[in-house]
């Protein structure tokens, strides 16, 4: 396929100039999409309050601390949950960004380093997606639009509220590029490069590492078993009418059960229970999907590929070896954690698995758009959809171009990308199909992934939408490249403008970073651990007691160890120590509002335990957040007041 916008006919200098132009465009787009972050690098972080964003700010500080202290390790620390040693290999450490913040931006203040990595990450999300689209479509302007679409997708807006590890998607896209290159031009160099990029994905985020592995596996399978789309004749048959009739009956019974409350019937030895209509909804949905499958105009063809098209075993071996070598620090700690019985994963029942995205998210609109987002959010609220889970809005122009035009499907690469996109879409839909706020009860393949090692720990299916957006970006490039009406630069510029306006989520909410002088004075005091009250511990599965994430931010100022903390996965042994401490449990319960808990521990004994068993030297009571009961308990210990401001009192345990 040859296009006027192809870079093949250009000299290396002109091709490099076009890449540089694209990079500048994506840098400007990053500023626009995150505005006004670029104007408040020192004083604010993205988000509406200090929560998960404070944890990632702490990640940057912790890595700087680790690099400055030869005795400190990257994946173990006692600076939180002091004096316990906690393993951070399962933590959302965002090590790739944190390392950049400690080296490239090492001289910058901590908030500036964090915000700059987010801006650079946004620009690279678009630029690397542009490189991928250019590789497969070979159309420069179409690839620019594809990269802008990917960078502006609302799923990244959601992650910018605090889950900064998911905001950094460019290593994942970089692996897709490297793996496709290795498959097309197999050599030990391309394999090592793919393995190194795959390891970089692991240092960026665990979920994205899993998606990279699954993508690589799907590409390999597509070479061994050639799967392609082919046209078919579509005509109505008796089977189609029977399927529609049975679906109508199931829907009618569902409405009857919903309106009457259902019941239980005994038919001979058979007991029939219809109380919720979930099974009837599942049957109706399955019948309708079967009908829609029969009515499709394209069919999937699978056949064994030629042996020459199969990936060489050496390629897979070199890739795996390079990845394992670069991932050695993570792998060593993960194996040690597993052997010690401290590997933490989620547990849930059949129907209590985390839900996926709602199909309505693809048609409801952009809930964060500054012009019409308020109306879209009302639709979300009406349907009971989660704004931070379901915004799979792909934009009007991409949907129209990809769904209504079929010229792009003439390319076999485009058809393969369509199948890959559909595979990840099914994953993102979750364990049960949800349509416009209604759980149809139809089980989907994702429900079985919890039984697959490694993959099972990527427990939130909605995060797989990043690969759906990437696939749509590539298909969008194909659609523009093959469109006769979008040949002119002006037409493509209009498409780019509409895509950006549609997906725009600026101005983005920012949280100011307070810097009370009290913490500077605390930093000057002798070494010793700090306990903040109200208090609690927290990991990705929930809190125990009350833990305010701003404590992590304030620790980056006073730099003392803290007796509690927040990490993604807290080892069971550490949690057990808190559960076996009467003083800590009392403080957790009092912090949560359980006042009768104070009667079980004598304040003097509590002071002794905090000093001797937990080695706590300073207690900070946050007066506005602490209840009367927890303040009285702390005052009953007879601690000495060291410092005070309008919101906090610092005590010393002597």
C-alpha angles and dihedrals in degrees: 000000000000124000134183087240094052115123093213094090093048127092117250089254094054092042090051090049090055091050090050090049090051091049091052090049091053092047090054090045090053090056091049096047093050099036129178090025094089090058094050105040095137101042109035144042127202117271141062096266141358105282127107089358088064089054091057091047086054089050090060092048093046093053091049088051091048094050091048094050114061090198093056122091130217095229104033129056143157094194087101124040085023130225090019120088110231127194115230099192090104092040122106088249096159085209095175093058093037090053090052088049091052097045116020092033094024095125093051123093113266097256091047092052092049094047093046092054089052092051092046090046092053091050092047091048088062097038097050090045086052090053090051094048091047091051094055102031100030090210115124102200093041089052091051089055090047092052092048090049092052095047093049099046112131091236087073090048088058092052092049089067088075114308094096093163089068091047089067101075100144095092088056091050089044090057090051088055093045094047094049089049091050092050093049096042106024115198136133090256094054090045093051090047091052091048092050092050090047089055089050088055089055090053089050100048139336095224092053090049089056092048090050091053092048092047091051090049093049091051091050092048091048088057095049095040106031107220118187141157120248134180121259136184114260120207134150115256136179090262089060092053092047091052091051092048093050090047090051090052091050091049092049091051090048091054090047093052091046094050097043100036092243125245148212122270130191111213105181107295090344120095114202118194121189110168106130104022091229094131092046090051089050091052093047092048092048091051092049092048090049089051091048090048091054091048095053118116095218129059131203115241121197126187138154110273126228115272090240090062093054117101112256115250089233090060092055092044096050091046093050093045094049092047092049091048094052091041094049095113091054095042094050092052093043092052092047090049091050093047090050091053092243098114106124125206136158126274123203140150128248096274098028096070117127109275127241132224123303115244087228089068088075093059106025096082137241108316092197099050111126092221106045104002093106091062092046090052089053088055089050091050092047092052094042092243124154113242090205095048109034109042097120089148109157099182133254098264097048091047093049095046096044099040102037101039120067100179091094091061090070088084114081090213090058092051091051090051089051091056092047090050092050091050092056091042090059088050092050092051088070133215095320130030112251120193122184093339095313120115101220091198090231108142116227130201092261089074088073096051092085087073093056114091116239091007092063093067090062085080103164106078095192090071089070086074087088089074090047090055091047091051092049089050090056092045089049089056090052092048093051093043092055097041115107092200093057099055096110122080089231092058093049090046089056090050090050092050093050092047092052094046091048094050097036115126101176141159087054120202115252132194119223117232110229117208109196112195088226090077092052089054090047090053089059093054122097117281117282141128122272129221116198118206128238084049143183144132128255142188136166092287095057145284133290110208114344121312119182109205090212085077087073091054093048089050088063086062103043094031096205120134113262125219095224134032152160125255131155095251121020114202112244093236092059093047090049091057091057091046091053094051113092092198095051093045090050091051091046092052095044089049088053092051099261097136099174088067090077092072093066098065130050110229092226091053089046091054091051093049093048090050102041104029101031099028092224115167103171132042120194116197113199096212099198094051099037119091122232090253096054092045091052090049092054092045089051090063090071095233123173118248111235103171142353141189134172093286108024143044122202117209130188124220107215 
